[in-house]
Amino acid sequence: MSFLEFSHISKAYPGVQALSDVSFSVAKGAIHGLMGENGAGKSTMIRVLSGDQHADTGDIVIDGQVQKYASTRDAFHAGVIVIHQELQLVPELTVAENLRLGRFPANAGVIQARQMFSEVGEKLKSAGIDIDPRRKVKTLSIGERQMVEIAKAIMLDARVIALDEPTSSLSSRESEILFALIERLRAEGKVILYISHRLDEVFRLCDSLTVLRDGKLAAHHPSLENVTREQVVAEMVGREISNVWGWRARTVGDVRLKAEAIAGDKLMQPASFEARAGEILGFFGLIGAGRSELMRLVYGADLRSGGTISVDGQAIRAVDPRQAIRAGIVLCSEDRKHDGIIQGRSLEENINISSRRHNTRFGILNPRKEAEIAETYIKKLKVRTPSRKQDILNLSGGNQQKVILGRWLSEQGVRVLIVDEPTRGIDVGAKSEIYEILYQLAEQGMAIIVVSSELPEVMGICDRILVMCGGRISAHIDRNDFSERAILAAALPDKKTPDAIAS
Amino acid sequence: MTNSFKKILLGDQGLVVIFVLAFALVSVFVPNFLTERNMLGLLQSVVTVGIVACTMMFCLAARDFDLSVGSIVAFAGMVAVMASNATGSIMVGILAALLCGGAVGLINGVVIAKFRINALITTLATMQIVRGLALIASDGRAVGINDPNFYQLALSKLFGIPSPIWVLAILFVVFGFVLNRTVFGKNTLAIGGNPEASRLAGVNVDWTRIWIFTLQGMVCAIAGILLASRITSGQPNAAIGLELSVISACVLGGVSLAGGRAAIAGVIVGVMIMGIAENVMNLLNIPAFYQYIVRGVILLLAVLLDNLRSSALGRR
């Protein structure tokens, strides 16, 4: 018996047919996976479900009733809660205040704080979420914030909960807690729509699955019995992908980047490492282990309190990103929205923002050259966009990531490329493409540093892994000695056995 | 029909279309509007707002704000008059005014970019300080111009068109070029779009912001010199409330207060719409008190239109 039904949904944006005639249904008490590459239409589907966007044609039916909501508020009242990748919490308010926002327990306008905290505390406890309701949201980790978002859905008595890439910034331990919570919601008869790129998670959690490709329904599996991963991947990309990683041996040259005794506020102890020409060096660790923080210090994005950096044997100052870029160090940040894309500006401008300094004369731009560079990298990186003039905000996450890569590839004389979570929120097909780009750059002699919280990824593509834990480098492992067990053991702050997490 | 009309109105050039339509309408229905004399008068009346709008556009595009422009215009006008009176050289007067305007802008820029003080607060403070300086310098009185040649700055004509209008036109062209075709302009827009991402992409954010304010100060000085020449004296109370007219004109022209979006064509149209509205109301003998209401309504309508346009584009 289907509870949630999408019926012939179509939606067009300027220049893109985001969804065309998509229909599928989900049963009550089921976790339904929604998969597809970037730009396949998953996000649009969710926006339509959440009332944020209107479908051009088609209906959403919940429990036999056609929903005609005009806004997210109406969707809300219909019991539909969407938990976006970008969390919608107020950082300065406490957990309890966030959960009761808009519905504070008040007496003549005065908030009954004690009552609120105890009520929310109980709800959290009964849902198995171990977070103090008095803490301010800004003090929570990303994983904890995710839990609070889900708690919000629980408190609102949602009938349909859609989760958009919920584990993309979670450590494996946090993911486990999340999965337990989702399974609990299923047992209560909720409909869960689970959007993810991660096959492992989908196969582990979901009862049924829909695959979208290029805005169309590519496959619908009412049950996942007899469905293989290879089959789903093929449905997503429309072709077979044999080896996602595609790692191959490379000759490794001299030391390119040497970072010594790098110190900063968020590091427990000064960190030293080096990366060689042609090498892909991985940094693995749980969220908060200090990987991104270390990279930001090397890049000059944050203020170093000590340490020296040299490129090809030459000491450089790199106290701000401009100097780092000029010395040949570039960084693709982990937080694309906040630190990467320039909202409201075109792809062309986003690509050229740094490298244009090579093509200017007396500060005057060369529009033809900039157009040429933009077209080159749009083609080379297979960015899906109607034109180079498109606002970058209208692109899917993976395509935005490619544009940022294009920004750095168009720079001249890059010697060290640091990519922080290069494939976060990116589909399988685009992932292999990005890895292939990294391999080629390494073969050309760049030193590549990959920061990732996805263990299979760092193990799959790196030549060497440095593990970070609690703000310091805890292990150094060569490709020949890669093992999940060893890496996880070094990444875990307490001495828990890695098997509990790896399983 | 209605659909394509809607498309044009909500398109990129929607404001220009509205402007052309409005212009055609008033030309036909308002007597004496489309005469050479009135056209020149109209352009003369928007010179101050138009000149300052050139750099205000950069300020807003970079997500900043400058409230001190009116005070700088008055102060620079005073400086120009007093310095040329004292030295007997108009050139020295002009240079002194540009220097003083630029200095105030530089201070604004350094405080905002380096000390990270909110632009609204910083320029609210300098707005008052600079107005105070102008009043102190002249003891609150207007300062007359000694050298009659100073009047020629505003009165002289080239091809029958008064020089201030030429200055305005040149500044529109120059700053239009700077915005679209230079690294400085693109960096300004990028900073407005996302300051942190711009910094990480190697843009010298502090330097750019300081320059924007310094330029703003210097451009205000140009407006101040021309204004002083036109009103034949340095007036410490000149250009009060100018900042609001300028920001209105920019917003009317589609410059986003959230930063990252600006176009010189829009700013020109914004300045002209404001000027025409005032001009037409004067021609029709509408009492000045009502003009405030009309200006406010125009601004509101323009912003509402902009909002409709953004949502039509599917931007959030």
Chai-1 contact restraints between the chains, C-beta under 6 A:
chainA,res_idxA,chainB,res_idxB,connection_type,confidence,min_distance_angstrom,max_distance_angstrom,comment,restraint_id
A,Y13,B,G314,contact,1.0,0.0,6.0,A-B,restraint_1
A,A301,B,L200,contact,1.0,0.0,6.0,A-B,restraint_2
A,P321,B,L200,contact,1.0,0.0,6.0,A-B,restraint_3
A,P321,B,G202,contact,1.0,0.0,6.0,A-B,restraint_4
A,R322,B,G202,contact,1.0,0.0,6.0,A-B,restraint_5
A,R322,B,N204,contact,1.0,0.0,6.0,A-B,restraint_6
A,I325,B,G202,contact,1.0,0.0,6.0,A-B,restraint_7
A,D339,B,E196,contact,1.0,0.0,6.0,A-B,restraint_8
A,D339,B,A197,contact,1.0,0.0,6.0,A-B,restraint_9
A,D339,B,L200,contact,1.0,0.0,6.0,A-B,restraint_10
A,G340,B,A197,contact,1.0,0.0,6.0,A-B,restraint_11
A,I342,B,A190,contact,1.0,0.0,6.0,A-B,restraint_12
A,I342,B,G193,contact,1.0,0.0,6.0,A-B,restraint_13
A,I342,B,N194,contact,1.0,0.0,6.0,A-B,restraint_14
A,I342,B,A197,contact,1.0,0.0,6.0,A-B,restraint_15
A,Q343,B,G193,contact,1.0,0.0,6.0,A-B,restraint_16
A,Q343,B,N194,contact,1.0,0.0,6.0,A-B,restraint_17
A,G344,B,G193,contact,1.0,0.0,6.0,A-B,restraint_18
A,G344,B,G260,contact,1.0,0.0,6.0,A-B,restraint_19
A,G344,B,R261,contact,1.0,0.0,6.0,A-B,restraint_20
A,R345,B,G193,contact,1.0,0.0,6.0,A-B,restraint_21
A,I353,B,A190,contact,1.0,0.0,6.0,A-B,restraint_22
A,I353,B,A201,contact,1.0,0.0,6.0,A-B,restraint_23
A,S354,B,A201,contact,1.0,0.0,6.0,A-B,restraint_24
A,S354,B,G202,contact,1.0,0.0,6.0,A-B,restraint_25
A,T360,B,V183,contact,1.0,0.0,6.0,A-B,restraint_26
A,G363,B,T182,contact,1.0,0.0,6.0,A-B,restraint_27
A,G363,B,V183,contact,1.0,0.0,6.0,A-B,restraint_28
A,I364,B,R181,contact,1.0,0.0,6.0,A-B,restraint_29
A,I364,B,T182,contact,1.0,0.0,6.0,A-B,restraint_30
A,L365,B,R181,contact,1.0,0.0,6.0,A-B,restraint_31
